[in-house]
Amino acid sequence: MTDFTQDRRRQLTEQNFTLESITMKFSDRYERALIYASQLHYKQFRKVSATENLPDEARIPYITHLVSVSALVQQYGGDEDQAIAALLHDAIEDGPDFTD
């Protein structure tokens, strides 16, 4: 392990993290988008060949992709609208058909 890694690990363990100090607060809009995306992609799973033949409870839910993209947007300075867009970026493709 490098000195940097050891120093960083020591810094993190010396700090008193609580769940409240690391829990993000989401707006109602973000929470509604997250719930909608979760409902829209219910029973959808990531396409990972190693998990395709496993039971559903052992597979990776698709919502993890959307949450990861949203987290990256936020990490790199995106605003709430952009984070919500990341959550919903597959909604058009996978959502209900409104063309009728």
N, C-alpha and C positions, 0 to 999 in steps of 0.2 A: 504494500500500500504506500502511495506517495505521501510526502510530508503534507502536501496541500490537503489530501483526503483526510489524513489523520487530524489536521488542524480544524478542518471544517466539521468533522464528526464531533470533535471535542466542543466546538462552539455550539453546535446544535444541542448536545446533551447538557451543556451547562445552562442553557436557557430554559426557563420554565414555561413550556408550551402548555396551554390548556385548550380544550376543544373549542371554547369560545373565542380564543385568540386566533385560531386558524380557520374558523368556519366563515365562509363568505355569506354575506347577506344579499339576497336576490330581491329584485323588485317583483311586484305582482305580475307585470308583463312577462318577465323572464320566467317566473314560475308557471304561468299559464302556457307559455311556449314549450317549456319542458314537459309539462303534463300532456299537451297536445301531441308532441313528437313521440312521447312514450306510448300513448294510445294508438297513434297512427302506425307505429312500427312494432306493436305487440305481436309476439310470436314470430318475429323476424330475427335471423341470426346472421352473424358475420360469416362470409364464405371463406372458411379456413378448411382446407382439405383434411387436415388431421382430426377435425371434430365433426365432419359431416355425418358420420354414422353413429355418433353418440346420442344418447337421449337428450331431449331439450334442456334439462336442468344442468347438463355438463357443457353445453355450447355457449358461445359468447353472444349475448344479446346485441342486436344491431344498435340500440340506443347508445352503447358505449362509444361507437364511432362519432355520433353526433355530439355527445358531451365532450369528447376529446377535442374535436375541431373547435367547439365553442371555447373551451379552456385555452387553446392555443391563440385564438383571436384575442381573448382577454389578456393573456400573458404578453402579447406583443403590442398592447396598447389600444386594442379595438374598444369601441364604446358599446353600450348596451344594445343598440340597434344591430350592430354588426355581430355581437354574440348571439342574439336571437336569430338573425339570419343564418348563422352557422348551425344552430339547432334545427332549423327548418329547411336546410338546403336540399333535402331530398323529399320534401312534402309534396311538391308538384308531381314528381314521378310516381311516388308511392301512395299518394292520397286518393280521395274519392274522385271519380270522373264527373266533372261538372259540364261536360260538352253537350249533354242532352238538353 
